[in-house]
Amino acid sequence: MGDHQFEAPAGSYLVKPRNIPHAIWNLGPEPSLVAEIVSPAGFENYFDEIAPVLLGRGPEFNEQFYAIAERYGIVPEDAWSTELQKKYGVHL
């Protein structure tokens, strides 16, 4: 993965093209609000399905996470995620 890091201050807009790995997190102490506009319609259901899995992190987390990702054509970049967590001290 390339070592590209972009900081998007409050009020920013950005485009995350399909099939381009990306990650997002909030480094500040205040909660952040993110509005996703997805096209074509239907992909918004991914967020509805994955939210309880990410929040719960139960015993079947990996199985559920990867099943939902596969259903929506997402290929998790595990090595990259691990690298980001170590480099930036975040937990994805």
MOFEN-V802029 format. One record per backbone hydrogen bond with DSSP energy under -0.5 kcal/mol. CO is the residue of the C=O (numbers start at 1). NH is the residue of the N-H. E is the energy in kcal/mol with one decimal. If there is no record, write none. Layout:
BEGIN
CO|NH|E ; CO|NH|E
END
This chain:
BEGIN
2|4|-1.2 ; 3|5|-0.6 ; 6|8|-0.5 ; 7|9|-0.7 ; 9|12|-1.7 ; 15|17|-0.6 ; 17|20|-1.3 ; 19|21|-0.6 ; 25|27|-0.6 ; 34|36|-0.6 ; 36|38|-0.6 ; 40|43|-1.1 ; 42|45|-1.5 ; 43|46|-1.7 ; 43|47|-0.6 ; 44|48|-1.2 ; 45|49|-2.2 ; 46|50|-2.9 ; 47|51|-1.8 ; 48|52|-0.6 ; 49|53|-0.6 ; 50|54|-2.7 ; 51|55|-2.5 ; 52|56|-2.2 ; 53|57|-2.4 ; 58|61|-1.8 ; 60|64|-2.7 ; 61|65|-3.4 ; 62|66|-2.6 ; 63|67|-1.8 ; 64|68|-2.4 ; 65|69|-2.3 ; 66|70|-2.4 ; 67|71|-2.1 ; 68|72|-1.3 ; 69|72|-0.5 ; 69|74|-3.1 ; 70|73|-1.5 ; 74|76|-0.7 ; 76|78|-1.1 ; 77|81|-2.7 ; 78|82|-2.5 ; 79|83|-2.1 ; 80|84|-2.6 ; 81|85|-2.4 ; 82|86|-2.1 ; 83|87|-2.8 ; 84|88|-2.7 ; 85|89|-1.2 ; 85|90|-0.5 ; 90|92|-0.5
END
